Amino acid sequence: MGAIRKRGKSYQIDYVDPLGKRVRLTFNKRKDAEAELGKRVSLMAENRYLDVKKDYKNTFKDLLKTYEENFKNQRSYDGWKKCCIERFKTHFGESALLSSIKYVDLETYRNNLRQKKTKRNGLRKDASVNREMSCLHHLMSKAVEWDMMERNPFERGKTLLLKENNKRLRFLSEDEIKKLILECPKHLRRVVVCALNTGMRRGEILSLRWSQVRNGFIYLEKTKTNESRQIPINDTLAEAFKEIRREQGPGREHVFTYAPGEHNLKGKVPVRKRQKLAPVPENVLGIKHAFVSSVKRAGIQDFKFHDLRHTFASQMIMKGASLKEVQEILGHKTMTMTLRYAHLSQEHKKKAVNLLNGLTALNAPAEPACHKMSQIDDQSVPAMR
């Protein structure tokens, strides 16, 4: 049921436990290896092997320290993930033993999170709750991998992830697009035009540099999926880029910039402020507040900035683009995400086919008089000859 092998100056025991897991442990002396192997074989023979558990003394603080050492360079760590970890500390306590955290504690945390008010005094969305629970799940999984606890408490019950509603597909009609663009202040208008003509995400647009715009394409390297992609520049966006270049002058790094006070202006930036251009920030004066206000002035309901991406894809499909082309431009890893737009193509085809309604009906209305006169004239031509 097991074996002892000499490895240099030490001895290794090698056996398979009742769960089918291969176990190998090293000892300095052969007699210690023989004693331990005999003990374990005896426990397995008496069906008591799984009753002997390691005494884990690691605390939640120990886990968080090790986790930070390994993932502090992760792109999301200093932002969203750090906020989640602070909430974990408050709820579970840094001094809590990892072995004391049970499935019920995780379920309680999730339910409390669902009831906790957001900054805008609303309830958290299911997707937001799921992202935080996924972060906690990853934390516990790493604790098991690092031998800081025996088993992930998430595995002792049903999934704690909520069923999300990912069917939202809000996009603008051509008339709504014109209304929105007219209501946008200058620095926001250009960002919106870029989003509608490329399907790029907000972060990708605001971090765009001129070095990424070349040869009729936008070259993106840092994306949500960590995969680079190239987006073709159409004539509308090319003209917008030329205008931005003329106003910025040489030496600017970022494509989308604004001058202080420009968020209140729809015309050109005063000459005295042109030299103070800075990248458009994602703050109240930069994008978020300006976009919400512009949507409200345009009279558009239930529309978010990310819906500009949906608008790009939807309009592309309705104008004849294939799902594969849209998938590649949007940067979807699989076709599953892109298929949400498939019904738009089908509806567009239905409208085209409906133009033939009545073509083969037996009780079709009488032919127009002008059509009959043309037939008479055609028939009378031979007679006149």
C-alpha positions as a printed NumPy array, in Angstrom:
array([[  0.   ,   0.   ,   0.   ],
       [  3.028,   2.213,   0.145],
       [  6.749,   2.399,  -0.47 ],
       [  9.867,   3.929,   1.047],
       [ 12.572,   5.295,  -1.255],
       [ 15.952,   6.766,  -0.496],
       [ 16.436,  10.249,  -1.909],
       [ 20.031,  11.333,  -1.347],
       [ 20.49 ,  11.506,   2.414],
       [ 16.723,  11.394,   3.164],
       [ 13.897,   8.868,   2.891],
       [ 10.57 ,   9.397,   1.141],
       [  7.287,   7.588,   1.781],
       [  4.947,   7.258,  -1.191],
       [  1.325,   6.056,  -1.   ],
       [ -2.219,   6.782,  -2.247],
       [ -4.802,   7.898,   0.325],
       [ -8.47 ,   6.732,   0.386],
       [ -9.488,   9.732,  -1.77 ],
       [ -7.116,   8.624,  -4.525],
       [ -4.625,  11.416,  -3.842],
       [ -0.941,  10.511,  -4.092],
       [  0.986,  11.484,  -0.946],
       [  4.775,  11.806,  -0.711],
       [  6.572,  12.901,   2.476],
       [ 10.29 ,  13.114,   3.225],
       [ 12.08 ,  12.184,   6.49 ],
       [ 15.692,  12.449,   7.59 ],
       [ 15.796,   8.948,   9.115],
       [ 14.531,   5.69 ,   7.677],
       [ 13.002,   4.576,  10.982],
       [ 10.887,   7.753,  11.1  ],
       [  9.69 ,   7.111,   7.541],
       [  8.83 ,   3.497,   8.353],
       [  6.934,   4.504,  11.513],
       [  4.885,   7.166,   9.735],
       [  4.035,   4.931,   6.78 ],
       [  3.025,   2.111,   9.138],
       [  0.783,   4.486,  11.082],
       [ -0.966,   5.731,   7.969],
       [ -1.42 ,   2.291,   6.456],
       [ -2.938,   1.143,   9.749],
       [ -5.382,   4.067,   9.814],
       [ -6.469,   3.319,   6.245],
       [ -7.033,  -0.342,   7.109],
       [ -9.26 ,   0.699,  10.027],
       [-11.113,   3.337,   7.92 ],
       [ -9.948,   6.058,  10.297],
       [ -7.49 ,   7.815,   7.988],
       [ -9.794,  10.72 ,   7.093],
       [-10.589,  11.37 ,  10.76 ],
       [ -7.059,  12.64 ,  11.364],
       [ -6.831,  16.255,  10.291],
       [ -4.042,  18.764,  10.36 ],
       [ -4.358,  21.468,  12.989],
       [ -4.4  ,  24.71 ,  10.958],
       [ -3.506,  27.872,  12.873],
       [ -3.416,  30.388,  10.01 ],
       [ -5.472,  33.55 ,  10.467],
       [ -7.34 ,  35.641,   7.942],
       [ -4.599,  38.256,   8.289],
       [ -1.96 ,  35.681,   7.264],
       [ -3.949,  34.867,   4.148],
       [ -4.43 ,  38.509,   3.147],
       [ -0.704,  39.203,   3.559],
       [  0.276,  36.262,   1.354],
       [ -2.434,  37.145,  -1.158],
       [ -1.168,  40.717,  -1.474],
       [  2.414,  39.517,  -1.983],
       [  1.287,  37.35 ,  -4.9  ],
       [ -1.339,  39.557,  -6.545],
       [ -0.386,  43.169,  -5.754],
       [  0.756,  43.674,  -9.35 ],
       [ -2.595,  42.555, -10.727],
       [ -4.247,  45.375, -12.679],
       [ -7.427,  45.386, -10.59 ],
       [ -5.766,  44.93 ,  -7.198],
       [ -5.236,  48.576,  -6.198],
       [ -8.763,  49.527,  -7.17 ],
       [-11.82 ,  47.336,  -6.936],
       [-10.155,  44.284,  -5.362],
       [ -8.615,  46.286,  -2.534],
       [-12.052,  47.669,  -1.637],
       [-13.433,  44.113,  -1.493],
       [-10.594,  42.964,   0.754],
       [-11.239,  45.825,   3.184],
       [-14.86 ,  44.704,   3.476],
       [-13.72 ,  41.106,   4.038],
       [-11.482,  42.304,   6.894],
       [-14.331,  44.162,   8.562],
       [-16.751,  41.248,   8.316],
       [-14.562,  38.247,   9.182],
       [-11.913,  39.968,  11.304],
       [ -8.153,  39.726,  10.736],
       [ -7.607,  37.525,  13.797],
       [-10.196,  34.912,  12.752],
       [ -8.802,  31.43 ,  12.117],
       [ -9.318,  30.322,   8.516],
       [-10.433,  26.922,   9.779],
       [-13.275,  28.611,  11.675],
       [-14.875,  30.122,   8.553],
       [-17.903,  28.037,   7.587],
       [-20.221,  27.952,   4.58 ],
       [-22.934,  29.704,   6.592],
       [-20.539,  32.629,   7.214],
       [-20.054,  33.048,   3.466],
       [-23.79 ,  32.889,   2.794],
       [-24.426,  35.446,   5.539],
       [-21.819,  37.765,   4.015],
       [-23.464,  37.503,   0.593],
       [-26.944,  38.211,   1.947],
       [-25.695,  41.202,   3.939],
       [-23.957,  42.491,   0.823],
       [-27.205,  42.289,  -1.142],
       [-28.973,  44.437,   1.461],
       [-26.166,  46.957,   1.886],
       [-26.952,  50.335,   0.324],
       [-24.747,  51.805,  -2.379],
       [-23.468,  55.387,  -2.421],
       [-26.615,  56.371,  -4.288],
       [-28.77 ,  54.704,  -1.638],
       [-29.795,  51.819,  -3.875],
       [-29.393,  48.054,  -3.656],
       [-26.438,  46.318,  -5.248],
       [-27.   ,  44.569,  -8.543],
       [-26.632,  40.806,  -8.732],
       [-23.612,  41.167, -11.027],
       [-21.864,  43.394,  -8.46 ],
       [-22.54 ,  40.885,  -5.668],
       [-21.247,  38.024,  -7.82 ],
       [-17.976,  39.804,  -8.618],
       [-17.277,  40.317,  -4.925],
       [-18.19 ,  36.735,  -4.016],
       [-15.926,  35.494,  -6.823],
       [-13.08 ,  37.498,  -5.299],
       [-13.74 ,  35.886,  -1.899],
       [-13.917,  32.44 ,  -3.537],
       [-10.525,  33.02 ,  -5.16 ],
       [ -9.102,  34.083,  -1.813],
       [-10.295,  30.876,  -0.135],
       [ -9.126,  28.683,  -3.02 ],
       [ -5.63 ,  30.117,  -2.717],
       [ -5.662,  29.42 ,   1.034],
       [ -6.213,  25.727,   0.26 ],
       [ -3.522,  25.693,  -2.441],
       [ -1.061,  27.355,  -0.046],
       [ -1.884,  24.772,   2.643],
       [ -3.308,  27.385,   5.005],
       [ -6.637,  25.589,   5.407],
       [ -7.917,  22.08 ,   4.698],
       [-10.922,  22.695,   2.465],
       [-12.563,  25.647,   0.766],
       [-15.795,  26.419,   2.702],
       [-17.443,  27.388,  -0.616],
       [-17.401,  23.689,  -1.548],
       [-19.579,  22.661,   1.391],
       [-22.833,  23.949,  -0.092],
       [-24.571,  25.159,  -3.233],
       [-23.126,  27.942,  -5.334],
       [-23.465,  31.365,  -3.748],
       [-23.511,  33.158,  -7.102],
       [-26.78 ,  34.801,  -8.057],
       [-28.449,  34.367, -11.417],
       [-27.669,  37.469, -13.427],
       [-29.826,  39.114, -16.025],
       [-27.436,  39.725, -18.921],
       [-30.144,  40.218, -21.524],
       [-30.031,  44.026, -21.441],
       [-29.548,  45.358, -24.97 ],
       [-30.265,  49.082, -25.104],
       [-29.111,  50.859, -28.231],
       [-29.87 ,  54.166, -29.898],
       [-31.772,  54.722, -33.099],
       [-30.214,  57.001, -35.726],
       [-32.498,  59.834, -34.605],
       [-31.464,  59.394, -30.961],
       [-27.799,  59.365, -31.963],
       [-28.154,  62.795, -33.587],
       [-29.986,  64.195, -30.551],
       [-27.311,  62.936, -28.149],
       [-24.387,  64.287, -30.18 ],
       [-26.009,  67.724, -30.389],
       [-26.376,  67.866, -26.596],
       [-22.817,  66.771, -25.766],
       [-20.21 ,  69.372, -24.771],
       [-17.24 ,  69.464, -27.099],
       [-14.809,  67.198, -25.219],
       [-17.541,  64.59 , -24.636],
       [-18.906,  64.783, -28.181],
       [-15.649,  63.517, -29.647],
       [-15.488,  60.649, -27.161],
       [-19.066,  59.658, -28.019],
       [-18.342,  59.825, -31.755],
       [-15.358,  57.518, -31.251],
       [-17.441,  55.058, -29.214],
       [-20.22 ,  54.974, -31.821],
       [-17.782,  54.391, -34.684],
       [-15.5  ,  51.827, -33.031],
       [-17.39 ,  50.063, -30.226],
       [-14.464,  50.743, -27.879],
       [-14.935,  50.71 , -24.114],
       [-14.732,  53.959, -22.149],
       [-11.356,  53.143, -20.597],
       [ -9.91 ,  52.175, -23.975],
       [-11.037,  55.489, -25.472],
       [ -9.835,  57.769, -22.677],
       [ -6.4  ,  56.109, -22.548],
       [ -5.97 ,  56.205, -26.336],
       [ -2.659,  57.685, -27.528],
       [ -1.707,  58.992, -30.936],
       [  0.975,  56.304, -31.193],
       [ -1.866,  53.754, -31.347],
       [ -3.507,  55.472, -34.333],
       [ -1.726,  54.603, -37.573],
       [ -2.243,  53.102, -41.033],
       [ -6.012,  53.499, -40.839],
       [ -6.335,  51.4  , -37.66 ],
       [ -6.493,  51.816, -33.895],
       [ -4.155,  49.344, -32.204],
       [ -5.268,  48.308, -28.725],
       [ -2.967,  46.308, -26.465],
       [ -4.339,  46.707, -22.92 ],
       [ -7.921,  45.506, -23.123],
       [-10.434,  43.924, -20.753],
       [ -9.618,  40.455, -22.078],
       [ -5.838,  41.13 , -22.088],
       [ -5.755,  40.42 , -25.818],
       [ -4.694,  42.982, -28.405],
       [ -7.022,  43.911, -31.248],
       [ -7.078,  46.256, -34.23 ],
       [-10.055,  48.454, -35.067],
       [-10.411,  49.992, -38.547],
       [-10.972,  53.76 , -38.69 ],
       [-13.882,  54.825, -40.91 ],
       [-14.063,  58.146, -42.77 ],
       [-16.18 ,  59.836, -40.068],
       [-13.696,  59.074, -37.307],
       [-10.723,  59.917, -39.525],
       [-12.127,  63.434, -40.03 ],
       [-12.685,  63.784, -36.27 ],
       [ -9.08 ,  62.771, -35.595],
       [ -7.802,  65.326, -38.136],
       [ -9.784,  68.073, -36.428],
       [ -8.429,  67.089, -33.016],
       [ -4.871,  67.054, -34.395],
       [ -5.249,  70.562, -35.824],
       [ -6.515,  71.982, -32.536],
       [ -4.033,  70.183, -30.287],
       [ -0.938,  70.929, -32.293],
       [  2.205,  68.768, -32.264],
       [  3.605,  67.004, -29.219],
       [  0.374,  65.824, -27.608],
       [  0.343,  62.244, -26.3  ],
       [ -3.345,  61.533, -25.653],
       [ -5.978,  61.728, -28.367],
       [ -8.855,  62.957, -26.216],
       [ -8.041,  66.013, -24.13 ],
       [ -9.906,  68.95 , -22.68 ],
       [ -9.083,  72.381, -21.318],
       [-10.259,  73.685, -17.927],
       [-13.843,  74.88 , -18.269],
       [-14.397,  73.138, -21.596],
       [-17.047,  70.874, -20.048],
       [-19.311,  73.917, -20.062],
       [-18.538,  74.932, -23.64 ],
       [-19.977,  73.677, -26.91 ],
       [-17.908,  75.937, -29.102],
       [-14.16 ,  76.234, -29.542],
       [-11.824,  76.424, -26.564],
       [-10.59 ,  79.966, -25.879],
       [ -7.087,  80.518, -27.214],
       [ -5.674,  81.255, -23.755],
       [ -6.69 ,  77.796, -22.561],
       [ -5.463,  75.699, -25.459],
       [ -2.031,  75.179, -23.93 ],
       [ -3.511,  73.613, -20.758],
       [ -4.953,  70.526, -22.429],
       [ -5.012,  67.37 , -20.309],
       [ -6.32 ,  63.805, -20.846],
       [-10.063,  63.588, -20.343],
       [-10.534,  62.119, -16.828],
       [-13.245,  59.696, -15.748],
       [-14.48 ,  62.049, -13.047],
       [-17.522,  64.294, -12.673],
       [-16.188,  67.067, -14.898],
       [-14.626,  64.646, -17.338],
       [-17.104,  62.042, -18.494],
       [-19.572,  60.583, -16.021],
       [-21.521,  63.667, -15.012],
       [-21.259,  65.216, -18.476],
       [-22.642,  62.098, -20.158],
       [-25.568,  61.693, -17.753],
       [-26.49 ,  65.367, -18.231],
       [-26.242,  65.129, -22.028],
       [-28.474,  62.047, -22.138],
       [-31.03 ,  63.824, -19.968],
       [-31.037,  66.951, -22.164],
       [-31.474,  64.77 , -25.263],
       [-34.604,  63.234, -23.717],
       [-33.175,  59.697, -23.89 ],
       [-34.314,  57.238, -21.233],
       [-32.422,  54.314, -19.625],
       [-29.114,  54.777, -21.412],
       [-25.558,  54.315, -20.095],
       [-22.164,  55.005, -21.621],
       [-21.493,  51.294, -22.189],
       [-24.685,  51.179, -24.278],
       [-22.791,  53.157, -26.941],
       [-20.888,  49.918, -27.522],
       [-24.198,  48.087, -27.946],
       [-25.331,  50.823, -30.325],
       [-22.239,  50.377, -32.499],
       [-22.74 ,  46.603, -32.727],
       [-26.501,  46.844, -33.289],
       [-26.221,  49.439, -36.053],
       [-23.45 ,  47.408, -37.714],
       [-25.622,  44.284, -37.763],
       [-28.684,  46.158, -39.043],
       [-26.615,  47.668, -41.848],
       [-25.456,  44.262, -43.061],
       [-22.257,  43.419, -41.136],
       [-21.751,  39.767, -40.192],
       [-21.649,  38.528, -36.606],
       [-18.058,  37.383, -37.113],
       [-16.959,  40.871, -38.167],
       [-18.66 ,  42.437, -35.149],
       [-17.109,  39.847, -32.828],
       [-13.595,  40.63 , -34.056],
       [-14.015,  44.407, -33.772],
       [-15.575,  44.239, -30.288],
       [-12.923,  41.785, -29.117],
       [-15.293,  39.075, -27.839],
       [-13.362,  35.875, -27.082],
       [-16.284,  33.682, -28.104],
       [-19.313,  34.091, -30.333],
       [-21.639,  33.675, -27.332],
       [-21.5  ,  37.381, -26.387],
       [-21.95 ,  38.499, -29.985],
       [-25.005,  36.302, -30.518],
       [-27.093,  38.72 , -28.45 ],
       [-27.202,  40.875, -31.602],
       [-28.234,  38.028, -33.928],
       [-31.962,  38.752, -33.673],
       [-31.402,  42.259, -35.086],
       [-30.142,  40.766, -38.324],
       [-33.181,  38.477, -38.533],
       [-35.625,  41.329, -37.849],
       [-33.972,  43.425, -40.521],
       [-34.376,  40.594, -43.028],
       [-38.054,  40.257, -42.09 ],
       [-38.671,  43.924, -42.87 ],
       [-37.022,  43.516, -46.263],
       [-39.062,  40.412, -47.138],
       [-42.289,  42.108, -46.031],
       [-41.871,  44.482, -48.97 ],
       [-43.135,  41.603, -51.132],
       [-46.417,  41.23 , -49.225],
       [-49.318,  40.804, -51.668],
       [-47.117,  39.876, -54.615],
       [-48.73 ,  36.464, -55.068],
       [-52.193,  37.157, -53.618],
       [-55.065,  35.918, -55.889],
       [-57.352,  38.752, -54.865],
       [-54.81 ,  41.38 , -55.727],
       [-56.19 ,  44.895, -56.439],
       [-56.806,  45.951, -60.021],
       [-53.816,  47.18 , -61.955],
       [-53.34 ,  50.931, -62.115],
       [-54.829,  52.618, -65.183],
       [-51.454,  53.877, -66.31 ],
       [-50.186,  50.271, -66.397],
       [-53.192,  49.222, -68.54 ],
       [-52.666,  52.14 , -70.95 ],
       [-49.033,  51.103, -71.449],
       [-50.213,  47.592, -72.325],
       [-52.746,  48.984, -74.883],
       [-50.095,  51.158, -76.463],
       [-47.756,  48.18 , -76.743],
       [-50.472,  46.087, -78.405],
       [-51.393,  48.862, -80.831],
       [-47.893,  49.291, -82.153],
       [-48.059,  46.387, -84.69 ],
       [-51.456,  47.559, -85.984],
       [-50.135,  51.033, -86.705],
       [-47.368,  49.512, -88.74 ]])
